[in-house]
Each structure stands twice: as C-alpha cells, then as structure tokens.
Amino acid sequence: MTELNDTYDVVVIGGGAAGLNGALMLARSRRSVVVIDAGSPRNAPAEGVHGLLARDGMPPAELLEIGRAEVRGYGGQVVPGAVVAVERVDADAVPPGPRDGGSDGAGPESFRVTLDGGRTVLARRVLVATGLADELPDIPGLREQWGHGVLHCPYCHGWEVRDQRIAILAGGPMSVHQALLFSQLSDDVVFLTHTAAPLSDEDAEKLAARDIRIVDGVVAEVLSAAGTLTGVRLADGTVLDRDALVVGPRMNTRATFLAGLGLTPQPHPSGAGDHIPADPVGRTTVPGVWIAGNATDPSAQVGAAAAAGAMAGAQINAELVMAETEAAVSELRARKAGAAV
C-alpha cells in the first residue's frame, strides 16, 4: 500500500481532505488509485479542525490519518512524495483498468506523473488537490504565532478567541470584511492600518458602526511571552496589548507543476491570491485533469474541500465508465461485423 505501481486509473496529487475524499470515492468504485502526499498540509499549525460536522476540534493530523486508513481499506494507496511535473502521453501507454474486461477504454487522456526523486507513474486521469501556501506578512514574531495567536478565518478559529482583545492587520483586500466578521465575536476589536492604503469613507463608516477602533501606524513586531501572543508594537514604540492578531495572507496555489499542460495560476476573483480555475465539479480546461480543494478554491474549509474532492472523484469515475462503455460498444460492433462476414 506504500509502494508505487507503474500505472493507475487515477493519480491523486495531494493527501489533504480533498485528495483523500476524492480517492475514497474512486476506490469505492473499484478504481486503481494512488494518493501522492507531500506531507505538508496547510492546517498543520492549527490545534484543531473546526466547523466540520462530527469532527469539530479534531487535530488535523488525526483527521488525515483516519482518512488515509479509509482509502487504504478500499484498496487505494497513499504514498509519500512530491510531484514536480505532469505531462500528457499516448493513451495506449496506460493499460486498461481491472474492470475494463480487456478493452482499451482509456479514452484520449492519459498522463505521466513525475515525482521529485525521478520516479514516474502513468495514469488515465489526474486529480490535483495540493492545496495552497499562505504568504504571511513580513513582520518579526508573526510567523511564530501562525495558527495560534495569529489567525485569518473567523469560522476556523473565531470561537477560540471570542471575547478576547483582537487586532485586525490591514493589508489584504478582505481586511475590512475580516474586521466586521470578528466584531461578531468580540466587543474589543481594533483595526491596524499598518502599510495599507487609506480607508475609503465607506469602509471607515462600516468600522465605526461596529465600534471597531482604527489605529494608525506601521506594525513593527508581534509580541509574545511563553509562546502566547501578548500584543503588537508599532514603529513609534506604542505597544497594544492584544490576545489575537488577524491577518490576510496571500494564498498561492501549490499546483504550479501543471504549467507544462498549460494550466497556470490565475488571479482569484477575491484578490486574495491565485488559483487554477475549474468548473463546479472540478474539471479544468485540460481534458483528464481535475482539481479540488484550496488549489482552485482558496476559501474552502476542510468540509468544503472534502466535498469538492468527493464530487471530482465521482465525476472522474463516471467519465471513465462512459469511455469504457464506448470502447466496449465499438468492440461489440466489431465482433458482430466479423461474425456476419
């Protein structure tokens, strides 16, 4: 279960919620599937996964371990590794799957997936679920608190800082929106203008209406003691005592290895980062390549990412069934034509 075969129906790139749930759907459909997991989940610094029904508060590593076991329980594989390239190959290079009855059935889309160690595997379809990387503000002391005292999502971590002293760091396009959302959780929220452009009159009015105090000045350092965030220091030496700092990281997709197929990161409509565009079920503009989770939807929480992976997995299986059926029909017609001669 941990050694790569040469060929698969589907290679899933990324072992987070989206990738594992996609693989689970495929394995339950008796597809040969492998998940290639680089082992660097975005939510690793967090103490728990929140907002996920029946699993609220579960440590991220525990959730993924359960997911890997479920995929393996249906015959799927999960192996460590990082993918560096995906390229199209002749469909005849990928043997038919175990349910093909000996027909080719591969359809026109087949791919070679290359790992960082040079190993390659062939696949009839590819599901990309590599997630994203958070590009944090370059402020001393901030990164050390990421996932604990430094947060970004009110739905992921807001309850844990309810009624505390919260600061919102301006900088991203969603900063004012973040401030408004966190004001639902605490009566003590301040908005740090930092190096951002001046607020519009409309945004300033919104903050005032929610009793969010605006603090001007560049943030020079995030302060902490005994591993706990205690406040921020401004460039003029002013110290603001705070229990939590909310930031808006730039969110960059990790699926840059798809460039060889013509799939390059595009700016996300939110302005918060980039993504690989896809249709509602995960189909990219390259036939045979699917994508799910944060690699295409930066705002997706764990539950949404898992659901997107499940949808993509089901759609991939359906596409393969149709391709196999078409091949089988052609073969049946050929046999009938031969018998009639």
C-alpha positions as CSV (number, residue, x, y, z in Angstrom):
1,M,0.0,0.0,0.0
2,T,3.0,2.3,0.3
3,E,4.9,1.3,-2.9
4,L,4.0,2.9,-6.3
5,N,2.8,0.7,-9.1
6,D,3.6,1.6,-12.7
7,T,0.0,2.5,-13.8
8,Y,-3.3,3.6,-12.2
9,D,-6.7,4.6,-13.3
10,V,-6.3,7.8,-11.3
11,V,-3.4,9.5,-9.6
12,V,-4.4,11.9,-6.9
13,I,-1.9,14.6,-6.1
14,G,-2.2,15.8,-2.6
15,G,-3.2,14.0,0.6
16,G,-5.4,16.5,2.4
17,A,-9.2,16.4,2.8
18,A,-9.9,17.0,-0.9
19,G,-7.4,14.4,-2.2
20,L,-8.3,11.7,0.3
21,N,-12.1,12.1,-0.2
22,G,-11.6,12.0,-4.0
23,A,-9.5,8.9,-3.6
24,L,-12.1,7.3,-1.3
25,M,-14.9,7.8,-3.9
26,L,-12.7,6.3,-6.6
27,A,-11.5,3.3,-4.5
28,R,-15.1,2.5,-3.5
29,S,-15.8,2.4,-7.3
30,R,-13.1,-0.2,-7.7
31,R,-10.7,2.1,-9.4
32,S,-7.0,1.7,-9.1
33,V,-6.0,4.9,-7.3
34,V,-2.9,6.3,-5.6
35,V,-2.7,9.4,-3.5
36,I,0.8,11.0,-3.6
37,D,1.2,13.0,-0.4
38,A,3.9,15.6,0.1
39,G,3.1,15.6,3.8
40,S,2.8,19.4,4.3
41,P,-0.8,20.2,5.0
42,R,-1.7,23.9,5.2
43,N,-3.5,23.4,8.5
44,A,-0.7,21.6,10.3
45,P,0.0,24.5,12.7
46,A,-3.7,24.5,13.9
47,E,-4.7,22.7,17.1
48,G,-8.0,21.5,15.7
49,V,-10.2,21.4,12.7
50,H,-13.4,23.5,13.3
51,G,-16.7,23.8,11.6
52,L,-16.6,20.2,10.4
53,L,-19.7,18.3,11.5
54,A,-19.0,15.3,13.8
55,R,-15.3,16.1,13.8
56,D,-15.2,19.6,15.3
57,G,-11.9,20.2,17.2
58,M,-10.2,17.1,15.9
59,P,-6.4,17.6,15.4
60,P,-5.7,17.9,11.7
61,A,-3.1,15.1,11.7
62,E,-5.6,12.7,13.3
63,L,-8.3,13.5,10.7
64,L,-5.8,12.8,7.9
65,E,-4.6,9.6,9.4
66,I,-8.2,8.3,9.6
67,G,-8.7,9.4,6.0
68,R,-5.6,7.5,4.8
69,A,-6.8,4.4,6.6
70,E,-10.2,4.6,5.0
71,V,-8.7,5.0,1.5
72,R,-6.4,2.0,2.1
73,G,-9.3,0.0,3.4
74,Y,-10.9,0.0,0.0
75,G,-7.7,-0.9,-1.8
76,G,-6.4,2.6,-2.6
77,Q,-2.8,3.5,-2.0
78,V,-1.3,6.5,-0.2
79,V,2.4,7.1,-0.7
80,P,4.7,9.9,0.3
81,G,6.2,12.1,-2.4
82,A,6.1,15.4,-4.1
83,V,5.1,15.8,-7.8
84,V,7.2,18.0,-10.0
85,A,5.6,17.5,-13.4
86,V,2.5,16.1,-15.2
87,E,2.6,15.5,-18.9
88,R,0.3,14.0,-21.5
89,V,1.2,10.7,-23.0
90,D,-0.3,8.4,-25.7
91,A,-3.3,6.7,-24.2
92,D,-2.0,3.3,-25.3
93,A,0.8,3.7,-22.8
94,V,-1.7,3.2,-20.0
95,P,-3.1,-0.3,-19.7
96,P,-6.8,-0.8,-19.2
97,G,-8.1,-0.9,-15.6
98,P,-9.2,-4.1,-13.8
99,R,-12.9,-3.6,-14.7
100,D,-12.4,-3.0,-18.4
101,G,-12.9,-6.6,-19.5
102,G,-9.8,-6.4,-21.6
103,S,-10.8,-3.5,-23.7
104,D,-8.6,-0.4,-24.0
105,G,-11.2,2.1,-22.7
106,A,-8.6,4.6,-21.6
107,G,-10.1,7.4,-23.6
108,P,-7.9,10.1,-25.2
109,E,-6.5,11.4,-21.9
110,S,-3.5,9.7,-20.3
111,F,-0.7,11.2,-18.2
112,R,2.8,10.7,-16.9
113,V,3.3,12.0,-13.3
114,T,6.9,12.6,-12.3
115,L,7.9,12.7,-8.6
116,D,10.8,14.7,-7.2
117,G,13.0,11.6,-6.9
118,G,12.7,10.9,-10.6
119,R,10.1,8.1,-10.3
120,T,7.2,8.2,-12.8
121,V,3.8,6.7,-12.8
122,L,1.2,6.6,-15.6
123,A,-2.5,7.4,-15.1
124,R,-5.6,7.6,-17.2
125,R,-6.8,10.6,-15.2
126,V,-5.3,13.0,-12.6
127,L,-7.0,14.7,-9.7
128,V,-5.0,17.6,-8.2
129,A,-5.6,18.5,-4.6
130,T,-2.3,20.1,-3.4
131,G,-4.0,23.0,-1.6
132,L,-2.3,26.3,-1.2
133,A,0.6,28.0,0.7
134,D,0.0,31.1,2.8
135,E,2.3,34.0,2.2
136,L,2.4,35.8,5.5
137,P,3.2,39.5,6.2
138,D,6.9,40.0,6.9
139,I,6.7,41.2,10.5
140,P,9.0,39.9,13.2
141,G,7.3,37.5,15.5
142,L,4.3,36.9,13.3
143,R,5.1,33.6,11.7
144,E,5.9,32.0,15.1
145,Q,2.3,32.6,16.2
146,W,0.7,31.5,12.9
147,G,-2.2,29.1,13.6
148,H,-2.3,30.0,17.3
149,G,-2.3,33.7,18.2
150,V,-2.2,34.8,14.6
151,L,-5.3,33.8,12.7
152,H,-7.1,34.5,9.4
153,C,-10.5,32.8,9.4
154,P,-13.4,33.6,11.9
155,Y,-15.1,30.3,11.1
156,C,-11.9,28.3,11.6
157,H,-10.7,29.9,14.8
158,G,-13.0,32.7,15.8
159,W,-14.8,30.9,18.6
160,E,-11.5,30.2,20.2
161,V,-10.8,33.9,20.6
162,R,-14.3,35.0,21.4
163,D,-14.5,37.9,23.9
164,Q,-10.7,38.5,23.7
165,R,-8.7,41.5,22.6
166,I,-8.4,41.2,18.8
167,A,-6.4,43.2,16.3
168,I,-7.0,43.1,12.5
169,L,-3.9,43.8,10.4
170,A,-4.8,45.7,7.2
171,G,-3.1,44.7,4.0
172,G,-5.3,42.3,2.1
173,P,-8.4,43.0,0.1
174,M,-10.6,41.3,2.7
175,S,-9.2,43.1,5.8
176,V,-12.3,45.3,6.4
177,H,-14.5,42.3,5.9
178,Q,-12.5,40.3,8.4
179,A,-12.8,43.1,10.9
180,L,-16.6,43.1,10.6
181,L,-16.8,39.3,11.0
182,F,-14.6,39.2,14.0
183,S,-16.6,42.0,15.6
184,Q,-19.4,39.4,15.9
185,L,-17.1,37.5,18.3
186,S,-15.7,40.2,20.5
187,D,-16.5,43.8,21.6
188,D,-12.8,44.7,21.6
189,V,-11.6,44.7,18.0
190,V,-9.1,47.3,16.6
191,F,-8.1,47.8,13.0
192,L,-4.4,48.4,12.4
193,T,-3.8,50.4,9.2
194,H,-0.2,49.3,9.0
195,T,1.1,50.0,5.4
196,A,-2.3,49.7,3.7
197,A,-3.8,52.4,1.5
198,P,-6.1,54.8,3.4
199,L,-9.6,53.5,4.1
200,S,-12.4,54.7,2.0
201,D,-15.1,56.8,3.7
202,E,-17.5,53.9,3.3
203,D,-15.2,51.4,4.9
204,A,-14.3,53.7,7.8
205,E,-18.0,54.3,8.4
206,K,-18.6,50.5,8.5
207,L,-15.9,50.0,11.1
208,A,-17.2,52.9,13.2
209,A,-20.7,51.5,13.0
210,R,-19.4,48.2,14.6
211,D,-17.3,50.1,17.2
212,I,-14.1,49.0,15.7
213,R,-11.3,51.4,16.6
214,I,-8.9,52.4,13.9
215,V,-5.2,52.5,14.9
216,D,-2.7,54.2,12.5
217,G,0.9,53.3,12.4
218,V,3.2,50.6,11.0
219,V,3.3,47.4,13.0
220,A,7.0,46.7,13.7
221,E,6.7,43.5,15.8
222,V,4.3,40.9,17.1
223,L,4.9,40.3,20.8
224,S,4.6,37.1,22.7
225,A,5.5,35.5,26.0
226,A,5.9,31.8,26.9
227,G,4.5,31.0,23.4
228,T,1.4,33.1,23.8
229,L,0.7,36.3,21.8
230,T,0.5,39.3,24.0
231,G,0.3,42.3,21.6
232,V,1.9,44.3,18.9
233,R,4.5,47.0,18.9
234,L,4.2,49.9,16.4
235,A,7.1,51.6,14.8
236,D,6.7,54.6,17.1
237,G,7.2,52.3,20.1
238,T,3.5,52.2,21.1
239,V,2.5,48.8,22.4
240,L,-1.1,47.5,22.0
241,D,-2.0,44.6,24.3
242,R,-3.8,42.0,22.3
243,D,-4.7,38.4,22.6
244,A,-5.1,37.6,18.9
245,L,-4.0,39.1,15.6
246,V,-5.9,38.5,12.4
247,V,-4.1,38.7,9.1
248,G,-5.0,38.3,5.4
249,P,-2.2,36.1,3.9
250,R,-1.8,36.0,0.2
251,M,-2.9,32.5,-0.8
252,N,-0.9,30.8,-3.5
253,T,-1.8,27.6,-5.2
254,R,0.7,24.8,-5.0
255,A,-0.3,23.3,-8.3
256,T,2.4,25.1,-10.3
257,F,3.7,21.7,-11.7
258,L,0.7,21.8,-14.1
259,A,2.4,24.6,-16.2
260,G,3.6,22.1,-18.8
261,L,0.0,21.3,-19.6
262,G,-0.9,24.9,-20.0
263,L,-2.6,25.2,-16.6
264,T,-1.0,28.2,-14.9
265,P,-2.2,30.0,-11.7
266,Q,-4.6,32.8,-12.4
267,P,-5.6,35.7,-10.0
268,H,-8.5,34.7,-7.8
269,P,-11.6,36.9,-8.1
270,S,-11.4,37.8,-4.4
271,G,-7.9,39.3,-4.9
272,A,-6.6,37.2,-2.1
273,G,-4.2,35.1,-4.2
274,D,-4.2,32.8,-7.2
275,H,-5.8,29.5,-8.2
276,I,-6.2,27.1,-11.0
277,P,-9.7,27.7,-12.5
278,A,-12.1,24.8,-12.7
279,D,-15.8,24.2,-13.3
280,P,-18.2,23.4,-10.4
281,V,-17.3,19.7,-10.4
282,G,-13.5,20.2,-10.6
283,R,-13.0,19.8,-14.4
284,T,-10.1,22.0,-15.7
285,T,-9.7,23.2,-19.2
286,V,-7.3,20.3,-19.9
287,P,-9.3,17.1,-20.5
288,G,-8.5,14.4,-18.0
289,V,-7.1,16.8,-15.3
290,W,-9.3,17.6,-12.4
291,I,-8.7,19.8,-9.4
292,A,-10.4,20.2,-6.0
293,G,-10.0,22.0,-2.7
294,N,-7.9,25.0,-2.0
295,A,-5.8,24.7,-5.1
296,T,-8.8,26.0,-7.0
297,D,-10.9,27.5,-4.2
298,P,-8.8,29.4,-1.6
299,S,-11.8,30.0,0.7
300,A,-12.8,26.3,1.0
301,Q,-12.7,25.0,4.6
302,V,-12.0,21.3,5.3
303,G,-15.6,20.2,4.8
304,A,-16.0,22.1,1.6
305,A,-12.6,20.8,0.3
306,A,-13.6,17.2,1.1
307,A,-16.9,17.6,-0.6
308,A,-15.3,19.0,-3.7
309,G,-12.9,16.1,-3.7
310,A,-15.7,13.6,-3.5
311,M,-17.6,15.3,-6.3
312,A,-14.5,15.3,-8.5
313,G,-13.8,11.6,-7.7
314,A,-17.4,10.6,-8.6
315,Q,-17.2,12.6,-11.9
316,I,-13.9,11.1,-12.9
317,N,-15.3,7.6,-12.3
318,A,-18.4,8.4,-14.4
319,E,-16.2,9.8,-17.2
320,L,-14.1,6.6,-17.2
321,V,-17.2,4.4,-17.2
322,M,-18.5,6.3,-20.3
323,A,-15.2,5.9,-22.1
324,E,-15.1,2.2,-21.2
325,T,-18.6,1.8,-22.4
326,E,-18.0,3.5,-25.7
327,A,-14.9,1.3,-26.2
328,A,-16.9,-1.8,-25.3
329,V,-19.7,-0.9,-27.7
330,S,-17.2,-0.4,-30.5
331,E,-15.7,-3.8,-29.8
332,L,-19.1,-5.5,-29.7
333,R,-20.0,-4.0,-33.0
334,A,-16.7,-5.1,-34.5
335,R,-17.3,-8.7,-33.3
336,K,-20.8,-8.7,-34.7
337,A,-19.5,-7.3,-38.0
338,G,-16.8,-10.0,-38.1
339,A,-19.3,-12.8,-37.3
340,A,-21.5,-11.6,-40.1
341,V,-18.8,-12.0,-42.7
